[in-house]
Amino acid sequence: MLLNKPEHELRSDFQNLASDLRWSAVELKGIAERLRQTGSEVDAEALLKTCQVLETAEERLATYADEVKAHRISLK
């Protein structure tokens, strides 16, 4: 069954947001590694915890996108 326009847009939004979160987590992990190299272990750990939050949110949004595709979430 095909998605209607609002469902397609919602799925696309979820996928784009998930991608943005994934990219942000990757960038922050790089910053955390540089902080670690300068001896800022506490700051690096704080960033890594933030990355975990972003990654969890990314997974949730990807799941929502899959649910829209499977019509478990629909807009009429």
Backbone hydrogen bonds, N-H to C=O, Kabsch-Sander energy under -0.5 kcal/mol:
donor,donor_aa,acceptor,acceptor_aa,energy
8,H,4,N,-2.9
9,E,5,K,-2.6
10,L,6,P,-2.4
11,R,7,E,-2.8
12,S,8,H,-2.5
13,D,9,E,-2.6
14,F,10,L,-2.7
15,Q,11,R,-2.6
16,N,12,S,-2.8
17,L,13,D,-2.8
18,A,14,F,-2.5
19,S,15,Q,-2.3
20,D,16,N,-2.4
21,L,17,L,-2.4
22,R,18,A,-2.4
23,W,19,S,-2.7
24,S,20,D,-2.4
25,A,21,L,-2.4
26,V,22,R,-2.2
27,E,23,W,-2.4
28,L,24,S,-2.7
29,K,25,A,-2.2
30,G,26,V,-1.7
31,I,27,E,-1.9
32,A,28,L,-2.8
33,E,29,K,-2.2
34,R,30,G,-2.0
35,L,31,I,-2.5
36,R,32,A,-2.5
37,Q,33,E,-2.0
38,T,34,R,-1.1
38,T,35,L,-0.5
39,G,36,R,-1.5
40,S,35,L,-2.7
41,E,39,G,-1.3
44,A,40,S,-2.3
45,E,41,E,-2.6
46,A,42,V,-2.0
47,L,43,D,-2.2
48,L,44,A,-2.3
49,K,45,E,-2.0
50,T,46,A,-1.8
51,C,47,L,-2.3
52,Q,48,L,-1.7
53,V,49,K,-1.6
54,L,50,T,-2.3
55,E,51,C,-2.8
56,T,52,Q,-2.1
57,A,53,V,-2.3
58,E,54,L,-2.5
59,E,55,E,-2.2
60,R,56,T,-2.1
61,L,57,A,-2.5
62,A,58,E,-2.3
63,T,59,E,-2.1
64,Y,60,R,-2.4
65,A,61,L,-2.4
66,D,62,A,-2.1
67,E,63,T,-2.2
68,V,64,Y,-2.3
69,K,65,A,-2.2
70,A,66,D,-2.0
71,H,68,V,-1.5
72,R,67,E,-2.8
73,I,67,E,-1.4
